[in-house]
Amino acid sequence: MSISLLVSAVLRYGDFFGGTLMGSRWSTKDTVSHLMDQARQGVAWLKERSSAPHLAVIIVGDDPASHVYVRRKVEACSELGVKSTRIDLPEDVTESEMLDEVKRLNQDDDVDGILVQLPLPSQVSANAVIEAIDPDKDVDGFHPVNVGRLALGQAGLFPCTPVGVMALMKQSLPELKGKHAVVIGRSAIVGKPMAHLLLHAHCSVTIIHSRTPNPQSICQLADIVVVAVGRPGLVDGSWLKPGAVVVDVGINEIKDKELARRLFGEDSKKYARFMRSGRALVGDVDYRSALGVAAWVTPVPGGVGRLTIAQLMLNCVTAAKRRLS
């Protein structure tokens, strides 16, 4: 690294390099662009071989949030030239009907990736549906085979949010090896795969969950904090080591006036918008408080969600390339 680049890095990464600069918004824009460019190149490569990638998305019922997520995924496919098929099923669909639909897509050689939008209605077992998907078409990375591949450090399709977060870290941070990473949350979708990916990057990893004693004191030791628990504003500045980098995976809608006042500050524009609409989206991190201690914090909204969709596109391309080979 040249002297000028080294000086720039010290200023940019604050305490991660032993400096003191703190309190910056950790933008995911460059990493999202990088992932989308990789996916775009992969789509072009596949189309040269007459094999455009094809994603099939199954959505059940009329849940508004699910429809927003699916629309964004379909829009990303359209942007990149990935063929997408949306399959809408009624709220009263049976588990047997769901499994038949997955089986049909497994057997369709034109389909490279299968995504089942969660949550599913109570009469359908999400585990049964996920386990029915061909692991090589499992672009969400939730199938037990892909979970096992991740744990063993083998090649596979892995959950989009943790992989996207790792892409952000590898592109933004100078060195991960030897850093202490704390993952708050142990879900199969984010927490556990995130911990495995950080281990593979040679971090020392601690997982904090609902049964962990003294979680705040443990978190204060971390160079890297990833939070995914679904509790608005749980982690504030008092939880953080000065100069830590913080990734907020949570997204929560709040309607409580006192909580909004605490998170936004009574004189802020965000609080004024909240008072007009009566609701707001926030993460699991008290962003305003964390900025006073951490080096970088990802925002909510506008942070990790974009990484997830970009990585999904890259997973689709990976699945298509493997089918072709």
TORKOL-4160 file (C-alpha; in steps of 0.2 Angstrom, whole numbers, padded with zeros to 4 digits, m for minus):
325
<pt num="1" X="0000" Y="0000" Z="0000"/>
<pt num="2" X="0007" Y="0017" Z="m0005"/>
<pt num="3" X="0009" Y="0031" Z="0009"/>
<pt num="4" X="m0005" Y="0041" Z="0002"/>
<pt num="5" X="m0017" Y="0026" Z="0002"/>
<pt num="6" X="m0011" Y="0021" Z="0020"/>
<pt num="7" X="m0015" Y="0039" Z="0027"/>
<pt num="8" X="m0032" Y="0039" Z="0018"/>
<pt num="9" X="m0036" Y="0022" Z="0026"/>
<pt num="10" X="m0031" Y="0028" Z="0043"/>
<pt num="11" X="m0042" Y="0043" Z="0042"/>
<pt num="12" X="m0056" Y="0033" Z="0034"/>
<pt num="13" X="m0057" Y="0018" Z="0046"/>
<pt num="14" X="m0054" Y="0027" Z="0062"/>
<pt num="15" X="m0051" Y="0016" Z="0077"/>
<pt num="16" X="m0051" Y="0001" Z="0066"/>
<pt num="17" X="m0033" Y="0006" Z="0063"/>
<pt num="18" X="m0030" Y="0014" Z="0080"/>
<pt num="19" X="m0036" Y="0031" Z="0075"/>
<pt num="20" X="m0049" Y="0042" Z="0083"/>
<pt num="21" X="m0061" Y="0047" Z="0069"/>
<pt num="22" X="m0079" Y="0041" Z="0073"/>
<pt num="23" X="m0097" Y="0044" Z="0069"/>
<pt num="24" X="m0099" Y="0040" Z="0050"/>
<pt num="25" X="m0113" Y="0033" Z="0040"/>
<pt num="26" X="m0107" Y="0017" Z="0033"/>
<pt num="27" X="m0114" Y="0018" Z="0015"/>
<pt num="28" X="m0118" Y="0001" Z="0006"/>
<pt num="29" X="m0119" Y="0010" Z="m0011"/>
<pt num="30" X="m0102" Y="0005" Z="m0018"/>
<pt num="31" X="m0104" Y="m0013" Z="m0012"/>
<pt num="32" X="m0121" Y="m0014" Z="m0020"/>
<pt num="33" X="m0114" Y="m0007" Z="m0036"/>
<pt num="34" X="m0100" Y="m0019" Z="m0036"/>
<pt num="35" X="m0111" Y="m0034" Z="m0033"/>
<pt num="36" X="m0123" Y="m0029" Z="m0046"/>
<pt num="37" X="m0109" Y="m0026" Z="m0059"/>
<pt num="38" X="m0103" Y="m0044" Z="m0055"/>
<pt num="39" X="m0120" Y="m0051" Z="m0058"/>
<pt num="40" X="m0122" Y="m0041" Z="m0074"/>
<pt num="41" X="m0106" Y="m0048" Z="m0081"/>
<pt num="42" X="m0112" Y="m0065" Z="m0076"/>
<pt num="43" X="m0128" Y="m0063" Z="m0085"/>
<pt num="44" X="m0119" Y="m0057" Z="m0101"/>
<pt num="45" X="m0108" Y="m0072" Z="m0100"/>
<pt num="46" X="m0122" Y="m0084" Z="m0099"/>
<pt num="47" X="m0132" Y="m0075" Z="m0113"/>
<pt num="48" X="m0117" Y="m0077" Z="m0124"/>
<pt num="49" X="m0120" Y="m0096" Z="m0121"/>
<pt num="50" X="m0139" Y="m0094" Z="m0124"/>
<pt num="51" X="m0142" Y="m0098" Z="m0106"/>
<pt num="52" X="m0150" Y="m0083" Z="m0097"/>
<pt num="53" X="m0152" Y="m0086" Z="m0079"/>
<pt num="54" X="m0170" Y="m0089" Z="m0073"/>
<pt num="55" X="m0177" Y="m0085" Z="m0056"/>
<pt num="56" X="m0194" Y="m0092" Z="m0050"/>
<pt num="57" X="m0202" Y="m0083" Z="m0035"/>
<pt num="58" X="m0216" Y="m0091" Z="m0025"/>
<pt num="59" X="m0227" Y="m0079" Z="m0014"/>
<pt num="60" X="m0242" Y="m0085" Z="m0004"/>
<pt num="61" X="m0256" Y="m0073" Z="0001"/>
<pt num="62" X="m0258" Y="m0054" Z="0002"/>
<pt num="63" X="m0245" Y="m0049" Z="0015"/>
<pt num="64" X="m0240" Y="m0031" Z="0010"/>
<pt num="65" X="m0222" Y="m0033" Z="0016"/>
<pt num="66" X="m0219" Y="m0049" Z="0006"/>
<pt num="67" X="m0227" Y="m0041" Z="m0009"/>
<pt num="68" X="m0215" Y="m0026" Z="m0008"/>
<pt num="69" X="m0200" Y="m0038" Z="m0006"/>
<pt num="70" X="m0205" Y="m0048" Z="m0021"/>
<pt num="71" X="m0208" Y="m0033" Z="m0032"/>
<pt num="72" X="m0190" Y="m0027" Z="m0028"/>
<pt num="73" X="m0183" Y="m0043" Z="m0032"/>
<pt num="74" X="m0192" Y="m0044" Z="m0049"/>
<pt num="75" X="m0187" Y="m0026" Z="m0052"/>
<pt num="76" X="m0168" Y="m0031" Z="m0049"/>
<pt num="77" X="m0170" Y="m0046" Z="m0061"/>
<pt num="78" X="m0177" Y="m0034" Z="m0075"/>
<pt num="79" X="m0163" Y="m0022" Z="m0072"/>
<pt num="80" X="m0150" Y="m0036" Z="m0075"/>
<pt num="81" X="m0158" Y="m0046" Z="m0088"/>
<pt num="82" X="m0162" Y="m0061" Z="m0077"/>
<pt num="83" X="m0178" Y="m0069" Z="m0082"/>
<pt num="84" X="m0191" Y="m0070" Z="m0068"/>
<pt num="85" X="m0207" Y="m0080" Z="m0065"/>
<pt num="86" X="m0218" Y="m0075" Z="m0051"/>
<pt num="87" X="m0230" Y="m0088" Z="m0044"/>
<pt num="88" X="m0244" Y="m0081" Z="m0033"/>
<pt num="89" X="m0253" Y="m0094" Z="m0022"/>
<pt num="90" X="m0268" Y="m0091" Z="m0012"/>
<pt num="91" X="m0267" Y="m0089" Z="0007"/>
<pt num="92" X="m0277" Y="m0106" Z="0010"/>
<pt num="93" X="m0264" Y="m0116" Z="m0001"/>
<pt num="94" X="m0261" Y="m0133" Z="0006"/>
<pt num="95" X="m0243" Y="m0139" Z="0011"/>
<pt num="96" X="m0245" Y="m0153" Z="m0002"/>
<pt num="97" X="m0249" Y="m0140" Z="m0016"/>
<pt num="98" X="m0234" Y="m0130" Z="m0011"/>
<pt num="99" X="m0223" Y="m0145" Z="m0012"/>
<pt num="100" X="m0230" Y="m0150" Z="m0029"/>
<pt num="101" X="m0226" Y="m0133" Z="m0035"/>
<pt num="102" X="m0208" Y="m0134" Z="m0029"/>
<pt num="103" X="m0206" Y="m0151" Z="m0036"/>
<pt num="104" X="m0212" Y="m0145" Z="m0053"/>
<pt num="105" X="m0199" Y="m0131" Z="m0053"/>
<pt num="106" X="m0185" Y="m0143" Z="m0047"/>
<pt num="107" X="m0189" Y="m0153" Z="m0063"/>
<pt num="108" X="m0189" Y="m0138" Z="m0074"/>
<pt num="109" X="m0172" Y="m0137" Z="m0083"/>
<pt num="110" X="m0176" Y="m0119" Z="m0088"/>
<pt num="111" X="m0177" Y="m0113" Z="m0069"/>
<pt num="112" X="m0160" Y="m0110" Z="m0061"/>
<pt num="113" X="m0166" Y="m0102" Z="m0044"/>
<pt num="114" X="m0181" Y="m0105" Z="m0033"/>
<pt num="115" X="m0186" Y="m0093" Z="m0020"/>
<pt num="116" X="m0200" Y="m0095" Z="m0008"/>
<pt num="117" X="m0205" Y="m0079" Z="0000"/>
<pt num="118" X="m0207" Y="m0080" Z="0019"/>
<pt num="119" X="m0217" Y="m0080" Z="0030"/>
<pt num="120" X="m0229" Y="m0094" Z="0025"/>
<pt num="121" X="m0246" Y="m0097" Z="0032"/>
<pt num="122" X="m0248" Y="m0108" Z="0047"/>
<pt num="123" X="m0254" Y="m0123" Z="0038"/>
<pt num="124" X="m0238" Y="m0124" Z="0028"/>
<pt num="125" X="m0221" Y="m0130" Z="0036"/>
<pt num="126" X="m0208" Y="m0118" Z="0030"/>
<pt num="127" X="m0195" Y="m0131" Z="0034"/>
<pt num="128" X="m0203" Y="m0144" Z="0023"/>
<pt num="129" X="m0204" Y="m0132" Z="0009"/>
<pt num="130" X="m0186" Y="m0127" Z="0010"/>
<pt num="131" X="m0180" Y="m0144" Z="0012"/>
<pt num="132" X="m0190" Y="m0149" Z="m0004"/>
<pt num="133" X="m0180" Y="m0136" Z="m0015"/>
<pt num="134" X="m0166" Y="m0143" Z="m0025"/>
<pt num="135" X="m0150" Y="m0137" Z="m0015"/>
<pt num="136" X="m0142" Y="m0131" Z="m0032"/>
<pt num="137" X="m0158" Y="m0120" Z="m0035"/>
<pt num="138" X="m0159" Y="m0114" Z="m0017"/>
<pt num="139" X="m0154" Y="m0096" Z="m0020"/>
<pt num="140" X="m0159" Y="m0091" Z="m0003"/>
<pt num="141" X="m0146" Y="m0103" Z="0004"/>
<pt num="142" X="m0158" Y="m0110" Z="0017"/>
<pt num="143" X="m0158" Y="m0128" Z="0013"/>
<pt num="144" X="m0149" Y="m0140" Z="0025"/>
<pt num="145" X="m0136" Y="m0145" Z="0012"/>
<pt num="146" X="m0131" Y="m0127" Z="0009"/>
<pt num="147" X="m0131" Y="m0124" Z="0028"/>
<pt num="148" X="m0119" Y="m0139" Z="0030"/>
<pt num="149" X="m0108" Y="m0133" Z="0016"/>
<pt num="150" X="m0106" Y="m0116" Z="0024"/>
<pt num="151" X="m0102" Y="m0124" Z="0041"/>
<pt num="152" X="m0089" Y="m0134" Z="0032"/>
<pt num="153" X="m0082" Y="m0120" Z="0022"/>
<pt num="154" X="m0087" Y="m0129" Z="0005"/>
<pt num="155" X="m0094" Y="m0120" Z="m0010"/>
<pt num="156" X="m0113" Y="m0118" Z="m0010"/>
<pt num="157" X="m0127" Y="m0105" Z="m0011"/>
<pt num="158" X="m0128" Y="m0096" Z="0005"/>
<pt num="159" X="m0140" Y="m0083" Z="0014"/>
<pt num="160" X="m0140" Y="m0067" Z="0004"/>
<pt num="161" X="m0140" Y="m0055" Z="0019"/>
<pt num="162" X="m0124" Y="m0062" Z="0028"/>
<pt num="163" X="m0115" Y="m0064" Z="0012"/>
<pt num="164" X="m0119" Y="m0046" Z="0006"/>
<pt num="165" X="m0113" Y="m0040" Z="0023"/>
<pt num="166" X="m0097" Y="m0049" Z="0021"/>
<pt num="167" X="m0094" Y="m0041" Z="0004"/>
<pt num="168" X="m0097" Y="m0024" Z="0012"/>
<pt num="169" X="m0084" Y="m0028" Z="0025"/>
<pt num="170" X="m0071" Y="m0035" Z="0013"/>
<pt num="171" X="m0073" Y="m0020" Z="0002"/>
<pt num="172" X="m0073" Y="m0007" Z="0016"/>
<pt num="173" X="m0062" Y="m0013" Z="0030"/>
<pt num="174" X="m0043" Y="m0015" Z="0028"/>
<pt num="175" X="m0041" Y="m0031" Z="0038"/>
<pt num="176" X="m0053" Y="m0044" Z="0046"/>
<pt num="177" X="m0041" Y="m0057" Z="0052"/>
<pt num="178" X="m0040" Y="m0057" Z="0071"/>
<pt num="179" X="m0054" Y="m0045" Z="0074"/>
<pt num="180" X="m0067" Y="m0048" Z="0087"/>
<pt num="181" X="m0084" Y="m0049" Z="0080"/>
<pt num="182" X="m0100" Y="m0050" Z="0090"/>
<pt num="183" X="m0116" Y="m0056" Z="0081"/>
<pt num="184" X="m0132" Y="m0052" Z="0091"/>
<pt num="185" X="m0145" Y="m0064" Z="0086"/>
<pt num="186" X="m0144" Y="m0083" Z="0081"/>
<pt num="187" X="m0157" Y="m0085" Z="0068"/>
<pt num="188" X="m0154" Y="m0097" Z="0054"/>
<pt num="189" X="m0157" Y="m0083" Z="0041"/>
<pt num="190" X="m0144" Y="m0071" Z="0048"/>
<pt num="191" X="m0136" Y="m0074" Z="0064"/>
<pt num="192" X="m0129" Y="m0092" Z="0062"/>
<pt num="193" X="m0123" Y="m0090" Z="0044"/>
<pt num="194" X="m0115" Y="m0073" Z="0048"/>
<pt num="195" X="m0105" Y="m0081" Z="0062"/>
<pt num="196" X="m0099" Y="m0094" Z="0051"/>
<pt num="197" X="m0094" Y="m0082" Z="0037"/>
<pt num="198" X="m0084" Y="m0071" Z="0050"/>
<pt num="199" X="m0075" Y="m0087" Z="0056"/>
<pt num="200" X="m0070" Y="m0091" Z="0038"/>
<pt num="201" X="m0063" Y="m0073" Z="0037"/>
<pt num="202" X="m0052" Y="m0078" Z="0053"/>
<pt num="203" X="m0062" Y="m0067" Z="0065"/>
<pt num="204" X="m0064" Y="m0072" Z="0083"/>
<pt num="205" X="m0083" Y="m0073" Z="0084"/>
<pt num="206" X="m0095" Y="m0072" Z="0099"/>
<pt num="207" X="m0114" Y="m0074" Z="0097"/>
<pt num="208" X="m0126" Y="m0065" Z="0109"/>
<pt num="209" X="m0144" Y="m0071" Z="0111"/>
<pt num="210" X="m0158" Y="m0069" Z="0122"/>
<pt num="211" X="m0150" Y="m0081" Z="0135"/>
<pt num="212" X="m0133" Y="m0073" Z="0136"/>
<pt num="213" X="m0129" Y="m0065" Z="0152"/>
<pt num="214" X="m0122" Y="m0047" Z="0152"/>
<pt num="215" X="m0123" Y="m0045" Z="0133"/>
<pt num="216" X="m0119" Y="m0026" Z="0134"/>
<pt num="217" X="m0102" Y="m0030" Z="0142"/>
<pt num="218" X="m0098" Y="m0043" Z="0129"/>
<pt num="219" X="m0103" Y="m0032" Z="0115"/>
<pt num="220" X="m0091" Y="m0018" Z="0122"/>
<pt num="221" X="m0076" Y="m0029" Z="0117"/>
<pt num="222" X="m0081" Y="m0030" Z="0099"/>
<pt num="223" X="m0072" Y="m0023" Z="0084"/>
<pt num="224" X="m0086" Y="m0028" Z="0073"/>
<pt num="225" X="m0104" Y="m0029" Z="0078"/>
<pt num="226" X="m0118" Y="m0036" Z="0068"/>
<pt num="227" X="m0136" Y="m0035" Z="0075"/>
<pt num="228" X="m0151" Y="m0045" Z="0069"/>
<pt num="229" X="m0164" Y="m0047" Z="0082"/>
<pt num="230" X="m0179" Y="m0037" Z="0077"/>
<pt num="231" X="m0179" Y="m0026" Z="0093"/>
<pt num="232" X="m0179" Y="m0007" Z="0088"/>
<pt num="233" X="m0165" Y="0003" Z="0095"/>
<pt num="234" X="m0158" Y="m0011" Z="0106"/>
<pt num="235" X="m0140" Y="m0007" Z="0104"/>
<pt num="236" X="m0135" Y="0011" Z="0108"/>
<pt num="237" X="m0118" Y="0019" Z="0111"/>
<pt num="238" X="m0116" Y="0012" Z="0128"/>
<pt num="239" X="m0115" Y="m0006" Z="0121"/>
<pt num="240" X="m0101" Y="m0001" Z="0109"/>
<pt num="241" X="m0082" Y="0000" Z="0110"/>
<pt num="242" X="m0075" Y="0016" Z="0103"/>
<pt num="243" X="m0071" Y="0015" Z="0085"/>
<pt num="244" X="m0081" Y="m0001" Z="0082"/>
<pt num="245" X="m0090" Y="m0004" Z="0065"/>
<pt num="246" X="m0108" Y="m0008" Z="0066"/>
<pt num="247" X="m0119" Y="m0017" Z="0054"/>
<pt num="248" X="m0138" Y="m0015" Z="0058"/>
<pt num="249" X="m0148" Y="m0029" Z="0049"/>
<pt num="250" X="m0164" Y="m0026" Z="0058"/>
<pt num="251" X="m0179" Y="m0017" Z="0051"/>
<pt num="252" X="m0194" Y="m0012" Z="0062"/>
<pt num="253" X="m0209" Y="m0001" Z="0060"/>
<pt num="254" X="m0212" Y="0009" Z="0076"/>
<pt num="255" X="m0227" Y="0019" Z="0081"/>
<pt num="256" X="m0223" Y="0023" Z="0099"/>
<pt num="257" X="m0220" Y="0042" Z="0101"/>
<pt num="258" X="m0208" Y="0040" Z="0116"/>
<pt num="259" X="m0198" Y="0027" Z="0107"/>
<pt num="260" X="m0197" Y="0039" Z="0092"/>
<pt num="261" X="m0192" Y="0054" Z="0103"/>
<pt num="262" X="m0178" Y="0043" Z="0110"/>
<pt num="263" X="m0171" Y="0037" Z="0094"/>
<pt num="264" X="m0173" Y="0053" Z="0083"/>
<pt num="265" X="m0172" Y="0067" Z="0096"/>
<pt num="266" X="m0187" Y="0079" Z="0098"/>
<pt num="267" X="m0179" Y="0093" Z="0087"/>
<pt num="268" X="m0175" Y="0082" Z="0072"/>
<pt num="269" X="m0182" Y="0081" Z="0055"/>
<pt num="270" X="m0185" Y="0062" Z="0057"/>
<pt num="271" X="m0195" Y="0065" Z="0073"/>
<pt num="272" X="m0205" Y="0078" Z="0064"/>
<pt num="273" X="m0209" Y="0066" Z="0050"/>
<pt num="274" X="m0214" Y="0053" Z="0062"/>
<pt num="275" X="m0226" Y="0065" Z="0071"/>
<pt num="276" X="m0234" Y="0068" Z="0054"/>
<pt num="277" X="m0236" Y="0050" Z="0048"/>
<pt num="278" X="m0237" Y="0041" Z="0065"/>
<pt num="279" X="m0224" Y="0028" Z="0060"/>
<pt num="280" X="m0206" Y="0026" Z="0055"/>
<pt num="281" X="m0194" Y="0012" Z="0050"/>
<pt num="282" X="m0179" Y="0010" Z="0062"/>
<pt num="283" X="m0165" Y="m0003" Z="0064"/>
<pt num="284" X="m0160" Y="m0013" Z="0079"/>
<pt num="285" X="m0147" Y="0000" Z="0083"/>
<pt num="286" X="m0150" Y="0017" Z="0091"/>
<pt num="287" X="m0142" Y="0025" Z="0076"/>
<pt num="288" X="m0140" Y="0043" Z="0083"/>
<pt num="289" X="m0132" Y="0036" Z="0099"/>
<pt num="290" X="m0121" Y="0024" Z="0091"/>
<pt num="291" X="m0114" Y="0037" Z="0079"/>
<pt num="292" X="m0106" Y="0045" Z="0095"/>
<pt num="293" X="m0095" Y="0030" Z="0098"/>
<pt num="294" X="m0094" Y="0019" Z="0083"/>
<pt num="295" X="m0083" Y="0022" Z="0068"/>
<pt num="296" X="m0096" Y="0017" Z="0055"/>
<pt num="297" X="m0114" Y="0012" Z="0057"/>
<pt num="298" X="m0125" Y="0006" Z="0043"/>
<pt num="299" X="m0142" Y="0016" Z="0041"/>
<pt num="300" X="m0159" Y="0009" Z="0042"/>
<pt num="301" X="m0168" Y="0010" Z="0029"/>
<pt num="302" X="m0156" Y="0012" Z="0015"/>
<pt num="303" X="m0142" Y="0000" Z="0021"/>
<pt num="304" X="m0142" Y="m0019" Z="0022"/>
<pt num="305" X="m0158" Y="m0022" Z="0012"/>
<pt num="306" X="m0150" Y="m0016" Z="m0004"/>
<pt num="307" X="m0135" Y="m0028" Z="m0001"/>
<pt num="308" X="m0147" Y="m0043" Z="0001"/>
<pt num="309" X="m0156" Y="m0040" Z="m0016"/>
<pt num="310" X="m0139" Y="m0038" Z="m0025"/>
<pt num="311" X="m0132" Y="m0054" Z="m0017"/>
<pt num="312" X="m0148" Y="m0063" Z="m0022"/>
<pt num="313" X="m0145" Y="m0058" Z="m0040"/>
<pt num="314" X="m0127" Y="m0065" Z="m0039"/>
<pt num="315" X="m0133" Y="m0081" Z="m0031"/>
<pt num="316" X="m0145" Y="m0083" Z="m0046"/>
<pt num="317" X="m0130" Y="m0081" Z="m0058"/>
<pt num="318" X="m0120" Y="m0093" Z="m0048"/>
<pt num="319" X="m0134" Y="m0106" Z="m0049"/>
<pt num="320" X="m0135" Y="m0104" Z="m0068"/>
<pt num="321" X="m0117" Y="m0105" Z="m0071"/>
<pt num="322" X="m0116" Y="m0122" Z="m0061"/>
<pt num="323" X="m0131" Y="m0129" Z="m0071"/>
<pt num="324" X="m0122" Y="m0124" Z="m0087"/>
<pt num="325" X="m0106" Y="m0133" Z="m0082"/>
